[in-house]
Amino acid sequence: MYNMYKLNPGDSLVIYPKDSNTYIVIQGLLVINQEFSNGKKFSRYMINNGYFIQKLFKYQKFYNYFYTIDAINMSYILTISGDSKSFNERLISLEGNHCIHSRNMLDIHIHKNTQNKVIHLLLMLSELTGQSSSNYILLNTKISFSTIAIIVGTSRNTVSRIINQLKREKLLMYQNKRFIIYNLAKLLSR
């Protein structure tokens, strides 16, 4: 009826078409990816605390994809069985009144330039996990270049080159897999 999943950074939870469960993000930062049978992966949403996941699949007879929920940081997800109809109905009514925290990844993928994709992802992360100070914004989650590369659809080397360029321009710092953004206005104007 109920399960709690603990996902470490890099862990994934797979959701297949016949899955009727409801998933609630109790804590964490995660990415919902759509993975196709040809091996292609497309990041759809970035989600965090309070997000409800249900009915990801549209009604069709054949699906050539499934979804993975990938943990960016330590995350906890409560799973409620689809058989728990009365409980799920009450949750659905609560969901409409709940502040849902998600960002559509299409906002990143619309950019043609990879540097703009990386910058937009950093801006999303600052919105979801950022802690402001008078001189900087600390992104309060650890994220690797490899994870950024997967989300924006490029190579790790390209992400490294872009981040190093932004560091040389003194727009941000990357240390221990954490970002500090020094000049948000200049970063936005790039």
C-alpha positions, -999 to 999 in steps of 0.1 A, spaced: 0 0 0 28 25 10 65 24 3 92 49 11 122 51 -13 155 66 -4 174 76 -35 211 86 -33 226 109 -59 227 91 -92 200 65 -82 169 61 -104 133 50 -100 118 36 -132 81 42 -140 65 20 -167 33 26 -186 11 3 -165 22 19 -132 -8 34 -114 10 44 -83 12 80 -69 46 92 -60 52 122 -36 86 138 -33 91 142 5 126 156 2 151 160 -26 159 174 -60 151 150 -89 149 150 -127 122 132 -146 136 117 -178 118 102 -207 138 73 -221 130 58 -255 135 23 -268 163 35 -291 184 46 -260 177 83 -263 171 102 -231 152 135 -227 150 154 -195 114 166 -190 111 181 -155 131 191 -125 112 185 -93 116 189 -56 98 188 -22 60 184 -24 58 173 -60 31 147 -69 38 123 -97 10 103 -113 -4 95 -147 27 103 -167 16 83 -196 -12 93 -221 -37 66 -230 -22 47 -259 -19 10 -268 18 11 -275 46 30 -257 82 32 -270 94 49 -238 94 48 -200 103 74 -174 131 75 -149 132 97 -118 169 105 -112 181 118 -79 204 149 -80 208 148 -42 196 126 -13 159 122 -19 129 105 -3 98 95 -23 66 81 -8 48 57 -31 11 50 -27 -3 20 -44 -28 26 -72 -51 2 -54 -55 27 -26 -83 45 -45 -100 64 -16 -66 76 -3 -55 86 -38 -87 105 -44 -81 126 -13 -45 132 -23 -56 144 -57 -80 169 -41 -51 181 -19 -27 183 -49 -48 212 -64 -43 232 -32 -6 223 -28 23 244 -40 39 222 -66 77 227 -72 87 218 -107 104 233 -137 97 222 -172 129 212 -189 117 224 -222 127 258 -210 163 245 -213 159 226 -245 145 255 -265 180 271 -265 201 262 -295 234 273 -278 247 248 -253 261 275 -231 227 291 -228 213 257 -218 238 253 -190 232 289 -178 194 283 -179 199 251 -158 220 270 -133 192 297 -131 166 270 -125 187 254 -98 192 288 -81 154 292 -81 148 257 -66 177 254 -42 195 288 -41 203 305 -8 209 343 -13 236 363 4 245 399 -1 273 390 -25 263 357 -40 238 329 -45 248 294 -32 231 265 -50 224 243 -21 228 210 -39 257 190 -52 256 184 -90 283 169 -112 294 180 -147 282 146 -159 247 151 -145 245 186 -160 256 171 -194 228 145 -192 202 171 -184 212 195 -212 220 168 -237 257 174 -243 291 159 -232 308 163 -199 338 180 -216 315 207 -231 300 214 -197 335 216 -182 346 241 -209 315 263 -204 318 263 -166 355 271 -167 348 300 -191 322 314 -166 347 309 -138 373 329 -157 348 357 -162 342 356 -124 305 349 -128 305 318 -107 326 294 -87 324 256 -87 338 237 -58 330 203 -42 302 199 -68 285 231 -56 280 263 -75 282 298 -62 268 325 -85 285 358 -80 268 380 -106 233 369 -115 227 399 -137 257 393 -159 250 356 -161 214 365 -173 228 388 -199 250 362 -215 
